[in-house]
Amino acid sequence: MERPHVRPATIDDVDAVAATVSAAFESDPGWTYILGRGNARGREAFARALLLPRLRKQTAWVTEDCTAVAMWDRRSIDGLTGEDHDAWWDGFNAEVGDYVCARLEVYEGAIESGFPGPPFWYLGVLATHPDHQGRGLASAVMRPGLAAADEEGWDCWLETSTPGNKAFYEGRGFTESVPIDLPGGPPTWCLRRPSATA
């Protein structure tokens, strides 16, 4: 099978990526916990808010047709500055309302308890459109972030609330699992991939 072409995401990809992520996360337990069931508009708004700051940092990669996307953060000891998030999250908050924002705050607080201190690379979103799954697209869009982490000698971390995802990620080096206590939420885990060059 020919390896799919992967490239950095651009501003022209925002709508296509939002559609892909919304379709891929329609039944995701973590996103349902945050956004509620059936909230397609909220899923698209969330996807945009997650993607936009990563465009400037060039830490999001897509297939040529945006049917798969990986969104990463490079978490250094300097952390993530306010300008990376504030403007995008203001728009998201206005779109989804206070209840969803409060749920997101609870979710993020729980997840952060499972992560170590920086530095590490964080895989915030990995999504393949359901019509294109099973073709190796998710693995392909993950590779640039994994390679960047290995080049720096840093671990990679992510979280998932989908038990079936654990086996997928384990096959890609995420062999350490940390259970997370998400109040009123689904079983959730933080997963670690040790640096291949450490």
C-alpha positions as CSV (number, residue, x, y, z in Angstrom):
1,M,0.0,0.0,0.0
2,E,1.3,3.4,-0.9
3,R,2.1,5.6,2.0
4,P,-0.3,8.6,2.1
5,H,1.1,12.1,1.6
6,V,1.2,14.0,4.9
7,R,1.8,17.8,5.2
8,P,1.5,20.6,7.8
9,A,-2.1,21.9,8.2
10,T,-2.8,25.4,6.9
11,I,-5.5,27.9,7.5
12,D,-7.3,26.7,4.3
13,D,-7.8,23.3,6.0
14,V,-9.7,24.5,9.0
15,D,-13.3,23.7,7.8
16,A,-12.2,20.3,6.4
17,V,-10.3,19.3,9.5
18,A,-13.3,20.4,11.7
19,A,-15.6,18.2,9.7
20,T,-13.2,15.2,9.9
21,V,-12.8,15.6,13.7
22,S,-16.5,16.1,14.3
23,A,-17.3,12.9,12.4
24,A,-14.5,10.9,14.0
25,F,-15.4,12.0,17.6
26,E,-19.2,11.7,17.2
27,S,-19.3,8.9,19.8
28,D,-16.1,9.6,21.6
29,P,-16.7,9.2,25.4
30,G,-14.4,12.1,26.4
31,W,-15.9,14.6,23.9
32,T,-19.4,13.5,24.8
33,Y,-18.6,14.1,28.4
34,I,-17.5,17.7,27.5
35,L,-19.9,18.6,24.8
36,G,-23.0,16.4,25.4
37,R,-24.4,13.8,23.0
38,G,-25.2,14.8,19.4
39,N,-23.6,18.3,19.6
40,A,-22.1,18.4,16.1
41,R,-21.8,22.2,16.1
42,G,-19.9,22.0,19.4
43,R,-17.6,19.3,18.1
44,E,-16.7,21.5,15.0
45,A,-16.2,24.6,17.2
46,F,-14.0,22.5,19.5
47,A,-11.9,21.2,16.6
48,R,-11.4,24.7,15.3
49,A,-10.3,26.0,18.7
50,L,-7.8,23.1,19.0
51,L,-6.4,23.5,15.5
52,L,-6.0,27.2,15.1
53,P,-3.2,27.9,17.7
54,R,-1.3,24.8,16.3
55,L,-1.3,26.2,12.8
56,R,1.0,29.1,13.9
57,K,3.3,26.7,15.7
58,Q,3.2,24.2,12.8
59,T,2.4,21.2,15.1
60,A,-0.6,19.9,13.2
61,W,-0.3,17.5,10.2
62,V,-3.0,16.3,7.8
63,T,-3.3,14.0,4.8
64,E,-3.6,15.9,1.5
65,D,-7.5,15.7,1.6
66,C,-7.7,16.3,5.4
67,T,-9.4,13.0,6.0
68,A,-6.9,12.5,8.9
69,V,-5.3,14.9,11.3
70,A,-2.8,14.9,14.2
71,M,-2.6,17.9,16.4
72,W,0.4,18.2,18.8
73,D,1.7,20.5,21.4
74,R,5.4,20.9,22.2
75,R,5.3,21.4,26.0
76,S,8.5,22.9,27.0
77,I,9.6,24.1,30.5
78,D,8.4,27.6,29.3
79,G,4.9,26.2,29.0
80,L,2.2,27.4,26.6
81,T,1.8,31.2,26.5
82,G,-1.6,32.8,26.8
83,E,-1.5,34.2,23.3
84,D,-1.5,30.6,22.0
85,H,-5.0,30.0,23.3
86,D,-6.9,33.0,24.6
87,A,-8.3,34.4,21.3
88,W,-9.3,31.0,20.0
89,W,-11.0,30.0,23.3
90,D,-12.9,33.2,23.5
91,G,-14.7,32.2,20.3
92,F,-15.2,28.7,21.4
93,N,-16.7,29.8,24.7
94,A,-19.1,32.1,22.9
95,E,-20.2,29.3,20.6
96,V,-20.8,26.6,23.2
97,G,-21.8,28.4,26.4
98,D,-20.8,28.3,30.1
99,Y,-21.9,24.7,30.8
100,V,-19.7,23.2,28.2
101,C,-16.8,25.4,29.2
102,A,-17.2,24.3,32.8
103,R,-17.1,20.6,31.7
104,L,-14.0,21.2,29.7
105,E,-12.3,22.8,32.7
106,V,-13.1,19.7,34.8
107,Y,-11.9,17.4,32.1
108,E,-8.6,19.3,31.5
109,G,-7.9,19.5,35.3
110,A,-8.3,15.7,35.6
111,I,-6.1,15.0,32.5
112,E,-3.4,17.4,33.7
113,S,-3.1,15.4,36.9
114,G,-1.9,12.4,34.8
115,F,0.8,14.2,32.9
116,P,4.3,14.8,34.1
117,G,6.0,18.1,34.2
118,P,7.5,19.2,30.8
119,P,9.2,18.8,28.5
120,F,7.2,16.4,26.4
121,W,5.2,16.3,23.2
122,Y,1.4,16.1,23.7
123,L,-0.9,14.5,21.1
124,G,-4.1,16.4,21.7
125,V,-6.1,15.1,18.7
126,L,-5.7,12.2,16.4
127,A,-8.7,11.7,14.1
128,T,-9.5,9.9,10.9
129,H,-12.8,10.4,9.1
130,P,-14.9,7.2,9.6
131,D,-15.2,6.7,5.8
132,H,-11.4,6.5,5.6
133,Q,-10.4,4.4,8.6
134,G,-8.3,1.2,8.3
135,R,-6.0,2.6,5.7
136,G,-3.1,3.6,7.9
137,L,-3.9,7.4,7.8
138,A,-3.8,7.9,11.6
139,S,-0.3,6.3,11.8
140,A,0.9,8.4,8.9
141,V,-0.2,11.8,10.4
142,M,1.3,10.8,13.8
143,R,4.8,10.2,12.4
144,P,6.0,13.9,12.1
145,G,5.2,14.5,15.8
146,L,6.8,11.3,16.9
147,A,9.9,12.1,14.9
148,A,10.1,15.6,16.3
149,A,9.8,14.3,19.9
150,D,12.5,11.7,19.2
151,E,14.8,14.3,17.7
152,E,14.6,16.2,21.0
153,G,14.8,13.1,23.1
154,W,11.4,13.8,24.7
155,D,8.5,11.5,25.6
156,C,5.1,11.7,24.0
157,W,1.8,11.7,26.0
158,L,-1.9,11.6,25.1
159,E,-5.2,10.8,26.7
160,T,-8.1,8.6,25.6
161,S,-11.5,7.6,27.0
162,T,-11.9,4.8,24.4
163,P,-10.7,1.5,25.7
164,G,-10.1,0.1,22.2
165,N,-7.7,3.0,21.4
166,K,-5.3,1.7,24.0
167,A,-4.2,-1.3,21.9
168,F,-3.8,1.0,18.8
169,Y,-1.6,3.4,20.7
170,E,0.4,0.6,22.4
171,G,1.3,-0.7,18.9
172,R,2.8,2.7,18.3
173,G,4.9,2.8,21.4
174,F,2.5,4.2,24.0
175,T,3.2,1.4,26.5
176,E,2.6,3.2,29.8
177,S,-0.9,3.8,31.0
178,V,-2.0,6.0,33.9
179,P,-5.7,5.8,34.9
180,I,-7.4,9.2,35.4
181,D,-10.2,9.9,37.8
182,L,-12.7,12.0,35.7
183,P,-15.6,13.0,38.0
184,G,-18.8,11.7,36.6
185,G,-17.0,10.8,33.4
186,P,-16.0,7.7,31.5
187,P,-12.9,5.6,32.2
188,T,-9.9,7.6,30.9
189,W,-6.2,7.0,30.6
190,C,-3.1,9.1,30.0
191,L,-0.7,7.1,27.8
192,R,3.1,7.6,27.5
193,R,5.5,6.8,24.7
194,P,9.1,6.9,25.9
195,S,11.5,8.7,23.7
196,A,13.1,6.3,21.2
197,T,16.4,8.2,21.6
198,A,16.5,8.6,25.4
